């Protein structure tokens, strides 16, 4: 998996809209960050009454997912396994907390998305994306799907797509 051109502001807003629609539907209060492949902020949104720390945490999760080209849940699972997995705590920039996913477009990492403010199991698509599904969210698949129907993207075995973000 390689890096592609950075996600555009327009596409970052589309990622955020899909995630925040699910968050609002469930009456959760969360903050969301979308970053480019280097982890620099492209888009941010915070709902009213979201805990203040979530503003930093969502950005950290998105940055970790983009830079390491994997969901932050992968680091969480390493840590939970103990033993050698504890070494994840020494990897600078690795966030071992579910809620961050790389964003794929055309088979390349174009950024990352992170959400914070709710328990991991309440994070809508993020948790589901990493439970037996490929470890990334595909913007191109989501855009194709939403143009042809109102459904969210489907998971594929290519390792580059998963359900819509919102964790």
C-alpha positions in Angstrom: 0.0 0.0 0.0 1.5 3.3 -1.0 0.7 6.9 -0.5 -1.2 9.0 -3.0 -1.9 12.6 -3.6 -3.3 14.3 -0.4 -7.1 14.2 0.1 -8.8 17.4 -1.1 -10.8 19.6 1.1 -13.9 18.7 -0.9 -13.4 15.0 -0.4 -12.4 15.5 3.3 -15.8 17.2 3.8 -17.5 14.2 2.1 -15.8 11.8 4.5 -16.8 13.9 7.5 -20.4 14.2 6.3 -20.7 10.5 6.1 -19.2 9.9 9.5 -21.1 12.8 11.3 -24.4 11.7 9.8 -24.1 8.4 11.6 -22.9 10.1 14.8 -25.8 12.5 14.8 -28.3 9.7 14.0 -27.1 8.0 17.2 -27.1 11.2 19.3 -23.4 10.9 20.1 -21.2 13.9 20.7 -17.9 13.5 19.0 -15.1 15.4 17.2 -13.7 14.4 13.8 -10.5 15.1 12.0 -9.5 14.3 8.5 -5.8 14.6 7.7 -3.5 14.2 4.6 -1.0 11.3 4.3 1.5 13.3 6.4 -1.0 13.8 9.2 -1.6 17.5 8.6 -5.1 18.6 9.3 -7.4 19.1 6.2 -10.8 19.2 8.0 -12.1 19.3 11.6 -15.5 19.2 13.1 -16.6 19.2 16.7 -20.2 18.8 17.9 -21.5 20.9 20.8 -20.8 19.5 24.2 -18.1 17.2 23.0 -15.4 16.7 25.6 -12.5 19.2 24.9 -9.8 16.5 24.8 -11.5 14.9 21.9 -10.3 17.8 19.6 -6.7 16.6 20.1 -7.4 12.9 20.3 -9.3 12.7 17.0 -6.5 14.5 15.2 -3.9 12.1 16.8 -6.0 9.1 15.7 -6.3 10.3 12.1 -2.6 11.2 11.9 -1.6 7.7 13.3 -3.9 5.9 10.8 -2.5 7.9 7.8 1.2 7.8 8.7 1.2 4.1 9.6 -1.2 3.0 6.9 -3.4 1.0 9.3 -6.3 1.5 11.7 -5.5 2.6 15.2 -7.3 -0.5 16.4 -4.4 -2.5 15.1 -2.2 -0.8 17.7 -4.9 -1.2 20.3 -4.9 -5.0 19.6 -1.1 -5.2 19.8 -1.2 -3.6 23.2 -4.0 -5.7 24.4 -2.1 -8.9 23.5 0.6 -7.9 25.9 4.1 -9.4 25.7 5.9 -7.9 22.7 2.8 -6.0 21.8 3.5 -3.6 24.7 6.3 -2.2 22.6 3.7 -0.2 20.7 3.8 2.3 23.5 7.4 3.3 22.4 6.4 3.9 18.7 6.3 7.6 18.3 3.0 8.7 16.9 1.3 5.3 17.2 -2.1 5.7 18.9 -3.3 2.4 20.4 -6.9 3.5 20.7 -9.7 2.5 18.2 -11.2 5.3 16.2 -8.7 6.1 13.4 -8.6 4.7 9.8 -6.5 5.4 6.7 -8.5 6.8 3.8 -7.9 5.0 0.5 -8.5 6.3 -3.0 -7.4 4.4 -6.1 -5.6 1.9 -3.9 -3.4 4.5 -2.2 -3.5 6.2 1.2 -4.7 9.7 0.7 -5.2 10.6 4.3 -6.7 9.4 7.6 -9.9 10.0 9.6 -10.2 10.0 13.3 -13.2 10.3 15.7 -13.2 10.8 19.5 -15.8 11.4 22.1 -17.5 8.1 22.6 -16.7 4.6 23.7 -14.9 2.5 21.0 -17.8 0.1 20.6 -20.1 3.1 19.9 -17.9 4.4 17.1 -20.1 3.5 14.1 -18.1 2.4 11.1 -14.6 2.5 12.5 -15.0 -0.4 14.9 -16.9 -2.4 12.3 -14.3 -1.7 9.7 -11.6 -3.4 11.8 -13.7 -6.4 13.0 -13.0 -8.8 10.2 -13.2 -6.2 7.4 -10.3 -4.8 5.4 -8.4 -2.1 7.4 -9.1 1.1 5.5 -12.0 3.3 4.3 -12.2 3.7 0.6 -13.3 7.1 -0.6 -13.5 6.0 -4.2 -15.8 3.1 -3.3 -17.9 5.3 -1.2 -18.2 8.0 -3.8 -19.1 5.4 -6.5 -21.7 3.8 -4.2 -23.3 7.1 -3.1 -23.6 8.3 -6.7 -25.5 5.2 -7.7 -27.6 4.8 -4.5 -28.1 6.0 -1.0 -26.2 3.1 0.6 -22.9 3.3 2.5 -19.8 1.6 0.9 -19.5 -2.1 1.1 -16.6 -4.1 2.3 -14.4 -5.8 -0.3 -11.6 -8.3 0.0 -9.1 -6.2 -1.8 -7.8 -4.8 1.5 -8.4 -1.2 0.4 -12.1 -0.7 1.2 -14.4 -0.9 4.2 -17.6 0.6 5.4 -18.2 4.3 5.8 -16.2 6.0 8.6 -17.5 7.0 11.9 -16.1 5.5 14.9 
